[in-house]
Amino acid sequence: MALSGCLVATLCGGAIWTIEHFVDRAVIREAARRSAEWAEYATIRLPRIAELAQGAMSTDAERRVIEEIGDLGGMVGYRVFSPDGHLQFASADPFNRGADLGTRNPDAARVVETRQPFTVVEAGQARPERPDLYSETYLPVLDGSGEIVAIAQTYFDQTERAAQTRADYSLFGGVILALLASALVLMSSAVRALLRSLTRRDQALDTERTSVETADRARVDFLATIVHELRTPMNGIVGAVQLLDMANASDADVELLDILRTSADTQMSLIEELTTFSELDAGVFRLRPEPVAFASFLRSAVGMGALAAADKGLAFDVTMAEDDTMMIVDPRRMRQVVSNLVGNAVKFTEAGGVYVKAGLQRLGDGRGSLRLEVTDTGPGIPADQHARIFGRFTQLEGPAGRTASGIGLGLAIVDAIVDAMGGQVAVQSVPRAGSTFTVTVPVAVQAADALPDAREAV
């Protein structure tokens, strides 16, 4: 409230100053206009002005004209100068006996040089012999050939007329100020109401945000608990399958063990995705880079994809240089990226094959760039779905309109991991012609012999 009152007072104060300034200028402008008009009228009423400029004596009729203009227009003085600016007649000295007669006036001389009239409006409070507001107009008088034959000067008392002009404009300014004050009061009320509304909305949003954050924390905690509870028995199942593999099992048992192993691997992959998702959601996702051998790491990372492709009768090809260069990456997270892309390619491809290309480019100064391309001959992805497929829990229809298995987190996790590594993921796809996913990640590189104790992440 106090702030609004101060604002209104400040704006009103500024408006009052502006109106007063406008009124002062209007008074001066009006005084100058009246002075110029009466000067021209007086010159017209005095046809012998050229003779007066040569020193001729004024007549009774001319003196009556000057008195009449004084009564009507407030003229208190009229003087005539010769074409060279010397005083030749003054209404205060109609018989030309004054000591100033014949003196050169610099203002009249200015009119001679510029051939233009000019008017001066001044306040006379500092000079008691002059009115509160007066004006002087210097007007060149021309003959038929355009030559200056005289300079006429009028002197007007503008005090009363200026007071009337000020009163007229002040009344107008008062009306404007009253309207402005009313508008400001209304605007201030509207602003206060708006601020109250915004405050209430902010409070409601804060409450809602707190509720959402609380629900998010509960969801993340619940997900982490579920993942932990699932991982523990699954580790036991995987261990039991490995032990049974070592026993002398019949062919039928081997087939059952393969089914059990595949199911366990699928479940462990889902658990891994849920674990990563919960870390990303809780903001505790961290990279743990370490040196790994480029070629060995990639061969290991695509191994499960190769087995899955073989089970579906798909071609599977890996193209990369047998490079011993050590690159510094988080092997667990990079393996997730590779396995998710390759796994998706195999899952969505019914005929043809999956083709992996990998390369490590050295950029100098220990810097490098890992590039991975995974191409499939699956159904492809419509262009309007390219951005959507990286969303969480997003699944597109697979072959024959079927939705593929999984929970729709694979590509979202790939995108998040690559982004955390400072890299990029891109997709190129043509419907019914397959897709290519390309990952580029900046890595630090070293020659293999520079890290003799470096271990491979296999």
Secondary structure, 3 states (H helix, E strand, C coil): CHHHHHHHHHHHHHHHHHHHHHHHHHHHHHHHHHHHHHHHHHHHHCCCHHHHCCCCCCCHHHHHHHHHHHHHHCEEEEEEECCCCEEEEECCECCCCCCCCCCECHHHHHHHHHCCCEEEEEECCCCCCCCCEEEEEEEEEECCCCCEEEEEEEEEECHHHHHHHHHHHHHHHHHHHHHHHHHHHHHHHHHHHHHHHHHHHHHHHHHHHHHHHHHHHHHHHHHHHHHHHHHHHHHHHHHHHHHHHHCCCCHHHHHHHHHHHHHHHHHHHHHHHHHHHHHHHHCCCCCCCEEEEHHHHHHHHCHHHHHHHHHCCCEEEEECCCCCCEEEECHHHHHHHHHHHHHHHHHHCCCCEEEEEEEEEEEECCEEEEEEEEEECCCCCCHHHCCHHHCCCCCCECHHHCECCCCCCHHHHHHHHHHHCCCEEEEEEECCCEEEEEEEEEEEEECHHHCCCCCCCC
